[in-house]
Amino acid sequence: MRRYFALWYAARFIGKPYLWGGDDPVGGFDCSGFISEICRAFGIISVHARYSAAGLFDHLMKNKFRLLPGPERGCLVFWRSRQGVVSHVELAISKKYAIGAFGGDSTTDGLEDAMEANAFVGVRPIKRWATGQLHYVRIF
């Protein structure tokens, strides 16, 4: 049941702008700020915790959250680069789709930048980048 409330909560932010370093439901999110907001709301991480995608992945692994062989509703999807760095995270809403903050980068620091880059919280297919690896972590 908790998983469905988390998915509902995440869906409330669709259309919020991408903001580099953002973890604010009013001002906007980057990928880890968006996922951290969901994790804080459901007691998975401390309300004071601030993580990058890599930091969140490391925290979950240290706290014995379980890796899954593939995506499932309510798991986190982490993208790892060819260099081995976790660089992005989203929340799976099904085996094929995830919700996340995407489209921006370190230069996306305001609404105008987000609009220009079409960078917002949204839903998209879960796809492996050309050079990278996916990890799926059950949190609910």
Sequence and secondary structure as in RCSB ss.txt:
>XXXX:A:sequence
MRRYFALWYAARFIGKPYLWGGDDPVGGFDCSGFISEICRAFGIISVHARYSAAGLFDHLMKNKFRLLPGPERGC
LVFWRSRQGVVSHVELAISKKYAIGAFGGDSTTDGLEDAMEANAFVGVRPIKRWATGQLHYVRIF
>XXXX:A:secstr
 HHHHHHHHHHTTTT BB TT EETTTEE HHHHHHHHHHHTTSS TT    HHHHHHHHHHTT EEESS  TTE
EEEEEETTS EEEEEEESSSSEEEEEES  TT  SHHHHHHHT EEEEEE    SSEEEEEEE  
